[in-house]
Amino acid sequence: MTATLLADGAREDLSSTQLAATAIHESFHVYQRQRHPGWSANEGGLFLYPVDNGELLALRRLESAALRRALGATDSAQTACWVRSALGFRDQRFAGTDSAFSTYERLTELNEGLATYVELVAAGQTTVEIPPDEFPATRVRDRSYAIGPALAFLLDRVRPDWKAQLEGDDKQVLDLMLRSAVGEADNARDTACSLTSAEVASLEATALDDAEKVMAARTERRREFDDKTGWRVVVRAAPGHPLWPQGFDPLNVERVEGGVLHSRFLKLGNDVGSLQVIDEAGVDLEALTVGAGAHPLFNGVETVTVAGLAKLPEILTEGQSLRINAPGLAVDLKKAIAYVVSTDVLVQIQ
């Protein structure tokens, strides 16, 4: 396995220290895959993550606020007190949702969180910043890049041997290691580590409002896709034979009304052929997938629409075979029929 570092474009302005620290981050991922392969979360869990639940989002924001206090604490007792407060909010949040989502967070904190921790340590940092406004409701994965190292830096303070213990038993997770180190919450002991009622009320109100905005944003994002100019290619799977995801970019995918929008990379396929979309240089493509089952992507795809093509793509047929080529788009199917209607290329897999 090889760690890869991009140092072009805007990255050219990064210092050598920043680039080196990033290289260490990526090299640590290679180490993780070899020594701790279980530290990879199922990215499919994000598609059903309850980002539109205002109560759960409020608990997430309260947890982050308490972790920020813990990172800023000046002594071990205060640190432990605020850690217990944060973990209390996390316990409430995890109890109110499916275990698949808590598992996703914990594994991503081990995967991306520890890689970010190693990167920060390499750059000479002893803490991580959790933004005062926390993270947008839908940025669950991005949040782990801050919360994972936050848990690790707090473990440095309250359980200095945690790395050796985790290396010896990699089935452990960071928040439960912290819980073991600081003990259970005690209301009588931890009164000094309570968020103010005004802060709680503000975070709860903002979270409820943000959750409502998630649904509105999904509708608006779908409208933007539908209004995208240019040619489109619409591929419909044969009845009972959906296309299956073979690759996508988890950092550039989002749920929208009626489907999942892929704004950078997508590859679908089955025994009849494949479709690949990549937003490469000089093109601005997006792909909307409509699921064939309960899960919007992982029960297969019934229809995929690729939008943003500058001109009619090249359409090649040979017998029942069909190939469609355009910058950023490649369709190769053994049995399919294509029709051109206005600025749409409609493809039905047989």
Helices and strands as residue ranges (DSSP letters): G 9-13, H 16-35, G 37-39, G 43-48, H 54-72, H 76-95, H 99-108, I 109-113, H 114-122, H 140-158, H 162-168, H 174-182, G 191-193, H 197-226, E 231-236, E 244-248, G 250-252, E 253-256, E 259-262, E 265-270, E 273-278, E 286-291, E 301-309, E 314-318, E 321-326, E 329-333, E 336-341, E 344-349
